[in-house]
Amino acid sequence: MGVKKVLALVLGGGRGTRLFPLTRDRSKPAVPLAGKYRIIDVPLSNCINSGVQRIYVLTQFNSVSLHRHIRRTYSFDHFSGGFVEILAAQQTLGASTWYQGTADAVRQHLRLLQQPDVEHVLILSGDQLYRMNYADMLSTHVASGADVTIAGIPVGRDAASALGIMRLDEAGRVEGFLEKPQTNEEASMVRTDPAWIDRHGVPSKGRDLVASMGIYLFNRDCLVDLLMKTDYQDFGKEVFPAAIRAKNVQLHLFDDYWEDIGTIRSYYQCNIDLASPEPPFVLANAHAPIYSRARFLPPSRIDGASIRKSLISDGCLIDTGAVIENSVIGLRCRIGKDVVIRNSVILGNDFYDDDVGIGDGAIIEHAIVDKNVHIGSRARIVNEHGWETTAESDTFMVRDGVAIVPKTCDDCRWLAARAGPVDPRHRLRPAERHA
C-alpha cells in the first residue's frame, strides 16, 4: 500500500522549557541544528523522502520564526497536491482555548482528518533527530491489521529511566506500557526477550527493552474515535495507553540513530556528535537528505585558521590564527583573529553586521552561543567553576553544565541592522562575563 492517503501531523510542542533559553524567542522545532538546519527539518524531510506530502505542523508558542522558516522552505508543485501548512492555536466556534496538550491539539482540527481521501494519520514529534522511511511503518501497520502502530527502538536498562517502555507479545502486539521505569524490578515487568528482537531482524546486542519513539500511525477512524469519546490531552500519557487497552496496537521495530533533542544537554551533545569524524547520524545521505531553506550565501572564507572535527556552515568569515575544535559553526559567523572555540555550538547570525560576531582573542569552550550576539575581544565563555545551573540572565547562563549566551533581543537586533552599535548590555566584553 502506498502513502498517498497518509496525512502527517507534526506536533510543534509547548513552551520548550527544557531547551530554554534557546526557546526564549522561538519554538523548539525552530531551534537551529547542525549549523544550517532547523529541528523541524528532520520530520518534514522524513515525510518528503517517504512520499508523505500532506503535512500539517501544529504550533502554539513563539511560532513566528517557525512559520517564517516553513513558508520560505517548503513548497510543492501545483500538480502533486502536497503541502506543509501551519495549524496555529486559534479560537473557533468549537474551541475557545489554546491547545491543552498534544491530543487536544489534534482534536481541535478533527475536521481536517475527516476528509474523504485520508485513511491513515501519522503523528510525529518536532524535536527528534532520526531518519525513517514511513512507508515501511505503513507496511507493518497494514500487514498486521493494526488499528495503531507505534515505532519502537531496543534499549538497555541504563536508558530505560528516561523513556516509555512497552510490553509485547510474540506477534509484536503491544500489551502494556510503563513510563520511565526507575528500578530493575519495574523494567523486568516490561522486558522483551532479546532473542525475540533478534528474530525480527534487529540485532538485540543484549538490549531487552523496547522504548516508544513517540511516532504513531493511526487508522483515521480509530484516531477520531479515541479523541471524540475522551477528553484526553496527551498522546504518550493518555491516548496511547488507552489504545493499548481497547485497540490492536502493533510495534514497528526500528534500529538506527534516534535522539530526543528536547533538553539543553541532549541538544548540545547531539550537535557535537554530528561534528565528529564518524558521526552517528550522517547528514550527507543522497537517498534521504535533510532539507532546509535554500540560502544565497557566499562560500566561507577561512584565512590561516586551524579547524579539526568541526562543521562550518555557509557565509562564515574566519580570521588568522583562529582555532576551532569539535564544534559546530553556524551561518554567517564572523570569527576574529586568534579566537579559540572548543567543544561548542555557535548558531551564527541572521545578517552581516560589524557589531555581530566573535572578537579577536576570545575563548569559548563547552558552550552554546545563540544567534546575533557580539562577544568582545579577549572575552572568555568558559564554565571554569563547573556550575551545573545558574540564574537566568540576558547575557549568559549555565544549564545542564553548558554555558549559554542567549540570542540578542529583537530591539537590539533592529539596532544592529539599522542604527549602528547594539545596546552594550547585550555584549560580552573583556573580563565582564565568565560563565
C-alpha positions as CSV (number, residue, x, y, z in Angstrom):
1,M,0.0,0.0,0.0
2,G,1.3,3.5,-0.9
3,V,1.3,6.6,1.3
4,K,-1.0,8.8,-0.8
5,K,-3.7,8.6,1.8
6,V,-1.5,9.3,4.8
7,L,-1.8,12.6,6.5
8,A,1.1,13.7,8.7
9,L,0.7,15.9,11.8
10,V,3.9,17.2,13.3
11,L,3.5,18.4,16.9
12,G,5.3,21.6,17.5
13,G,5.4,21.3,21.2
14,G,4.7,23.6,24.1
15,R,6.8,26.2,25.8
16,G,10.0,24.2,25.4
17,T,11.2,24.9,28.9
18,R,13.8,22.2,28.9
19,L,15.5,23.9,25.9
20,F,15.4,27.4,27.5
21,P,17.0,29.9,26.7
22,L,17.2,28.6,23.1
23,T,13.4,28.7,23.2
24,R,13.0,32.1,24.7
25,D,12.3,33.7,21.4
26,R,11.4,30.7,19.2
27,S,9.6,27.3,19.4
28,K,11.5,24.1,19.9
29,P,11.2,22.9,16.2
30,A,12.6,26.3,15.1
31,V,15.9,25.9,17.0
32,P,18.9,25.7,14.7
33,L,20.6,22.3,14.3
34,A,24.0,21.2,12.8
35,G,24.8,24.7,11.6
36,K,22.3,25.2,8.8
37,Y,19.1,23.3,9.6
38,R,16.2,23.7,12.0
39,I,15.0,20.8,14.1
40,I,11.6,20.8,12.2
41,D,13.5,20.0,9.0
42,V,14.1,16.4,10.3
43,P,10.5,15.1,10.5
44,L,9.5,17.2,7.4
45,S,12.4,15.7,5.4
46,N,11.5,12.2,6.6
47,C,7.9,12.8,5.3
48,I,9.1,14.0,1.9
49,N,11.6,11.2,1.5
50,S,8.9,8.7,2.4
51,G,6.4,10.1,-0.1
52,V,4.1,11.6,2.6
53,Q,3.3,15.0,1.1
54,R,0.3,16.2,3.1
55,I,1.7,17.6,6.3
56,Y,0.3,19.9,9.0
57,V,2.5,21.4,11.7
58,L,0.7,22.2,14.9
59,T,2.2,25.2,16.7
60,Q,1.3,27.4,19.7
61,F,4.3,29.1,21.5
62,N,6.8,31.6,19.9
63,S,5.9,30.3,16.5
64,V,6.8,33.3,14.3
65,S,10.3,32.1,13.5
66,L,9.0,28.6,12.7
67,H,6.2,29.9,10.5
68,R,8.7,32.0,8.6
69,H,11.1,29.1,8.0
70,I,8.4,26.8,6.8
71,R,6.9,29.4,4.5
72,R,10.3,30.1,2.9
73,T,11.4,26.4,2.7
74,Y,8.6,24.0,1.9
75,S,6.6,24.4,-1.3
76,F,5.3,21.7,-3.7
77,D,4.4,21.8,-7.3
78,H,0.7,22.6,-8.2
79,F,0.0,19.1,-9.5
80,S,1.2,16.9,-6.6
81,G,-1.4,18.1,-4.1
82,G,1.4,18.2,-1.5
83,F,1.6,20.9,1.2
84,V,3.2,21.8,4.5
85,E,0.8,24.0,6.4
86,I,0.8,25.6,9.9
87,L,-2.1,24.9,12.3
88,A,-1.7,27.6,14.9
89,A,-3.8,27.6,18.1
90,Q,-6.8,29.8,17.5
91,Q,-10.3,30.5,18.8
92,T,-13.1,28.9,16.8
93,L,-16.8,28.1,17.3
94,G,-15.8,24.7,18.6
95,A,-12.7,25.7,20.7
96,S,-12.0,28.8,22.7
97,T,-8.8,27.8,24.4
98,W,-5.2,27.2,23.5
99,Y,-4.0,23.6,22.9
100,Q,-4.1,21.8,26.3
101,G,-1.8,19.1,25.1
102,T,-0.8,17.1,22.0
103,A,-4.0,15.1,21.8
104,D,-6.1,18.2,22.4
105,A,-4.2,20.0,19.6
106,V,-5.2,17.2,17.1
107,R,-8.8,17.1,18.5
108,Q,-9.3,20.8,17.7
109,H,-8.5,20.0,14.0
110,L,-10.5,16.8,13.6
111,R,-12.4,18.2,10.5
112,L,-9.1,18.1,8.6
113,L,-8.7,14.4,9.4
114,Q,-12.2,13.6,8.3
115,Q,-11.6,14.4,4.6
116,P,-12.6,11.5,2.4
117,D,-9.1,10.9,1.0
118,V,-7.5,10.3,4.4
119,E,-7.1,6.7,5.6
120,H,-4.2,6.9,8.0
121,V,-2.8,9.7,10.2
122,L,0.9,9.8,11.1
123,I,1.7,11.6,14.4
124,L,5.2,12.9,14.7
125,S,7.3,14.8,17.2
126,G,9.0,18.1,16.3
127,D,12.1,17.6,18.5
128,Q,13.8,14.4,17.4
129,L,16.7,13.5,15.1
130,Y,16.4,10.3,13.1
131,R,16.0,9.0,9.6
132,M,13.0,6.8,8.9
133,N,11.0,5.7,5.8
134,Y,7.4,5.9,7.0
135,A,6.3,3.7,4.1
136,D,8.0,0.8,5.9
137,M,5.9,1.6,9.0
138,L,2.8,1.7,6.9
139,S,3.6,-1.7,5.5
140,T,4.0,-3.1,9.1
141,H,0.7,-1.5,10.0
142,V,-1.3,-2.9,7.1
143,A,0.3,-6.4,7.3
144,S,-0.6,-6.8,10.9
145,G,-4.1,-5.4,10.6
146,A,-3.4,-3.0,13.4
147,D,-5.6,0.0,14.5
148,V,-2.5,1.8,15.7
149,T,1.2,1.2,15.0
150,I,4.0,2.7,17.1
151,A,7.7,2.9,16.3
152,G,9.9,1.4,19.0
153,I,13.6,1.1,19.4
154,P,15.5,-1.5,21.5
155,V,17.3,0.0,24.5
156,G,19.3,-1.2,27.5
157,R,18.4,-0.8,31.2
158,D,20.6,2.3,31.5
159,A,18.4,4.3,29.1
160,A,15.0,3.0,30.3
161,S,14.5,5.5,33.1
162,A,14.1,8.4,30.6
163,L,11.7,6.6,28.2
164,G,8.4,4.9,27.9
165,I,8.9,1.1,27.7
166,M,6.4,-1.3,26.0
167,R,5.5,-4.9,26.8
168,L,5.0,-7.0,23.7
169,D,3.5,-10.4,22.8
170,E,5.1,-12.9,20.5
171,A,3.5,-11.3,17.4
172,G,4.7,-7.8,18.2
173,R,1.4,-6.6,19.6
174,V,1.8,-4.0,22.4
175,E,0.1,-5.4,25.6
176,G,1.4,-2.9,28.2
177,F,3.3,0.3,28.7
178,L,5.4,1.7,31.6
179,E,6.5,5.3,31.6
180,K,10.2,5.7,32.7
181,P,10.8,2.6,34.9
182,Q,13.2,3.6,37.6
183,T,14.2,0.2,39.0
184,N,15.3,-3.2,37.6
185,E,12.1,-4.6,39.1
186,E,9.9,-2.2,37.1
187,A,12.0,-2.8,33.9
188,S,11.6,-6.5,34.3
189,M,7.8,-6.1,34.1
190,V,8.1,-4.9,30.5
191,R,11.1,-6.9,29.4
192,T,11.3,-8.2,25.9
193,D,13.4,-11.4,25.2
194,P,16.5,-10.3,23.2
195,A,16.0,-13.5,21.1
196,W,12.6,-12.1,20.0
197,I,14.3,-8.9,18.9
198,D,16.9,-10.9,17.0
199,R,14.2,-12.9,15.3
200,H,12.6,-9.8,14.0
201,G,15.7,-8.7,12.0
202,V,17.2,-6.3,14.6
203,P,20.4,-7.2,16.5
204,S,19.5,-7.1,20.1
205,K,23.1,-6.6,21.4
206,G,21.9,-7.6,24.8
207,R,19.1,-5.0,24.9
208,D,16.0,-6.4,26.5
209,L,13.6,-3.4,26.5
210,V,11.7,-1.7,23.6
211,A,11.1,2.0,24.0
212,S,8.5,4.2,22.4
213,M,9.8,6.7,19.9
214,G,6.7,8.8,20.1
215,I,5.9,8.1,16.4
216,Y,2.3,6.8,15.9
217,L,0.4,5.7,12.8
218,F,-3.4,5.5,13.3
219,N,-6.2,4.3,11.2
220,R,-8.1,7.6,10.7
221,D,-11.4,6.3,12.1
222,C,-9.6,4.8,15.1
223,L,-8.0,8.1,16.0
224,V,-11.2,10.1,15.5
225,D,-13.0,7.6,17.8
226,L,-10.3,7.8,20.5
227,L,-10.4,11.6,20.5
228,M,-14.1,12.1,20.2
229,K,-15.0,9.7,23.0
230,T,-12.5,11.0,25.6
231,D,-11.1,14.3,26.8
232,Y,-7.5,13.0,26.9
233,Q,-5.0,15.8,26.4
234,D,-1.7,13.9,25.8
235,F,-0.8,11.2,23.3
236,G,2.0,9.5,25.1
237,K,0.5,9.5,28.6
238,E,-3.2,9.0,27.9
239,V,-4.3,8.3,24.3
240,F,-1.6,5.6,23.6
241,P,-2.2,3.7,26.9
242,A,-6.0,3.8,26.2
243,A,-5.4,2.5,22.7
244,I,-3.5,-0.5,24.1
245,R,-6.5,-1.4,26.3
246,A,-9.1,-1.1,23.6
247,K,-7.4,-1.4,20.2
248,N,-5.0,-3.5,18.3
249,V,-1.6,-1.7,18.7
250,Q,1.3,-3.1,16.8
251,L,5.0,-2.4,17.1
252,H,7.2,-1.2,14.2
253,L,10.7,-2.1,15.2
254,F,13.4,0.4,14.4
255,D,17.1,0.2,15.0
256,D,19.1,3.2,13.8
257,Y,20.2,6.5,15.2
258,W,17.4,8.2,17.2
259,E,17.7,11.0,19.6
260,D,15.2,13.2,21.5
261,I,16.8,16.6,21.5
262,G,14.4,18.3,23.8
263,T,16.9,19.3,26.6
264,I,20.0,21.5,26.6
265,R,22.3,18.6,27.3
266,S,20.9,16.3,24.6
267,Y,20.8,19.2,22.1
268,Y,24.4,20.2,22.8
269,Q,25.7,16.6,22.7
270,C,23.8,15.9,19.5
271,N,25.4,18.8,17.7
272,I,28.9,17.9,19.0
273,D,28.4,14.3,17.8
274,L,27.4,15.4,14.4
275,A,30.7,17.3,14.1
276,S,32.7,14.2,14.8
277,P,34.7,12.4,12.1
278,E,32.4,9.4,12.2
279,P,29.0,10.9,13.3
280,P,26.3,8.5,14.5
281,F,23.9,10.3,12.1
282,V,25.1,11.0,8.6
283,L,23.8,14.3,7.2
284,A,25.3,13.6,3.7
285,N,22.8,11.0,2.5
286,A,21.9,11.2,-1.2
287,H,18.9,8.9,-0.9
288,A,17.3,10.6,2.1
289,P,18.7,14.1,2.6
290,I,17.7,16.6,5.3
291,Y,16.1,19.5,3.5
292,S,16.2,23.1,4.7
293,R,15.8,26.6,3.4
294,A,17.9,27.5,0.3
295,R,20.0,30.5,1.1
296,F,22.1,32.5,-1.3
297,L,25.3,32.9,0.8
298,P,28.9,33.1,-0.3
299,P,31.3,30.3,0.5
300,S,33.0,30.5,3.9
301,R,36.3,32.3,3.9
302,I,39.0,30.8,6.1
303,D,42.4,32.6,6.4
304,G,45.1,30.7,8.3
305,A,42.8,29.1,10.9
306,S,43.2,25.6,12.4
307,I,40.0,23.6,12.2
308,R,39.5,20.0,13.4
309,K,36.5,17.8,13.8
310,S,34.0,20.6,13.1
311,L,31.1,21.6,10.9
312,I,31.5,25.0,9.2
313,S,28.3,26.5,7.6
314,D,28.0,28.9,4.6
315,G,28.9,32.5,4.6
316,C,31.4,32.5,7.5
317,L,34.5,34.7,7.9
318,I,37.2,33.0,10.0
319,D,40.3,35.1,10.6
320,T,44.0,34.3,11.0
321,G,45.1,32.2,14.0
322,A,41.6,31.0,15.0
323,V,41.4,27.5,16.5
324,I,38.2,25.6,16.1
325,E,37.9,22.0,17.5
326,N,35.0,19.7,18.0
327,S,32.5,22.4,17.3
328,V,29.6,23.5,15.0
329,I,29.8,26.9,13.4
330,G,26.5,28.3,12.1
331,L,25.6,30.6,9.2
332,R,27.3,34.0,8.7
333,C,29.7,33.6,11.7
334,R,32.4,36.3,12.0
335,I,35.3,34.9,14.0
336,G,38.2,37.2,14.7
337,K,41.9,36.6,15.0
338,D,43.3,34.1,17.5
339,V,39.8,33.1,18.7
340,V,39.7,29.7,20.3
341,I,36.5,27.7,20.1
342,R,36.4,24.1,21.5
343,N,33.5,21.7,22.1
344,S,31.0,24.4,21.4
345,V,27.9,25.2,19.2
346,I,27.9,28.6,17.6
347,L,24.5,29.2,16.0
348,G,25.6,32.0,13.7
349,N,23.8,35.2,12.6
350,D,20.7,36.2,10.6
351,F,22.6,39.1,9.0
352,Y,26.0,40.6,8.4
353,D,27.0,43.4,10.7
354,D,30.3,44.7,12.2
355,D,28.7,44.6,15.7
356,V,27.8,40.9,15.5
357,G,30.5,38.3,15.8
358,I,33.3,37.0,18.0
359,G,36.1,39.4,18.7
360,D,39.8,38.8,18.5
361,G,41.3,36.6,21.1
362,A,38.0,35.4,22.6
363,I,37.9,31.9,24.1
364,I,34.8,29.8,24.0
365,E,34.7,26.3,25.5
366,H,31.9,23.9,26.2
367,A,29.3,26.4,25.3
368,I,26.3,27.3,23.1
369,V,26.3,30.8,21.6
370,D,22.9,31.7,20.2
371,K,22.3,33.9,17.1
372,N,23.1,37.6,16.6
373,V,25.3,38.2,19.6
374,H,28.5,40.2,20.0
375,I,31.4,38.6,22.0
376,G,34.0,41.2,22.8
377,S,37.8,40.8,22.1
378,R,39.5,38.6,24.7
379,A,36.2,37.6,26.4
380,R,36.1,34.1,28.0
381,I,33.0,31.9,27.8
382,V,34.2,29.1,29.9
383,N,32.5,27.3,32.8
384,E,35.6,27.4,35.0
385,H,33.6,26.9,38.2
386,G,32.0,23.7,36.9
387,W,28.5,25.1,37.6
388,E,25.6,22.9,36.6
389,T,22.9,25.6,36.6
390,T,22.9,29.4,37.1
391,A,20.2,32.0,37.3
392,E,18.6,33.3,34.1
393,S,20.3,36.3,32.5
394,D,20.1,38.3,29.3
395,T,23.8,37.9,28.7
396,F,24.8,34.4,29.9
397,M,23.7,31.4,31.9
398,V,24.6,27.8,32.6
399,R,22.2,24.9,32.1
400,D,23.0,21.2,32.3
401,G,26.6,22.2,32.7
402,V,26.7,24.0,29.4
403,A,27.4,27.8,29.2
404,I,24.9,29.6,27.1
405,V,24.9,33.1,25.6
406,P,21.3,33.8,24.7
407,K,20.1,35.4,21.4
408,T,20.3,39.2,21.2
409,C,16.9,40.6,21.9
410,D,14.7,41.8,18.9
411,D,15.2,45.5,19.8
412,C,19.0,45.2,19.7
413,R,18.8,43.1,16.5
414,W,16.9,46.0,14.9
415,L,19.5,48.5,16.2
416,A,22.3,46.4,14.9
417,A,20.8,46.1,11.4
418,R,19.5,49.7,11.2
419,A,21.1,52.1,13.6
420,G,24.7,51.1,14.4
421,P,26.0,49.7,17.7
422,V,23.9,47.3,19.7
423,D,22.9,48.0,23.2
424,P,26.0,47.4,25.3
425,R,24.0,45.5,27.9
426,H,23.8,42.7,25.3
427,R,27.5,42.4,24.5
428,L,30.0,40.2,26.1
429,R,33.1,42.4,26.7
430,P,36.6,41.5,28.0
431,A,36.6,40.3,31.6
432,E,33.0,41.2,32.1
433,R,31.4,37.8,31.7
434,H,32.8,34.5,33.0
435,A,30.2,31.7,32.6
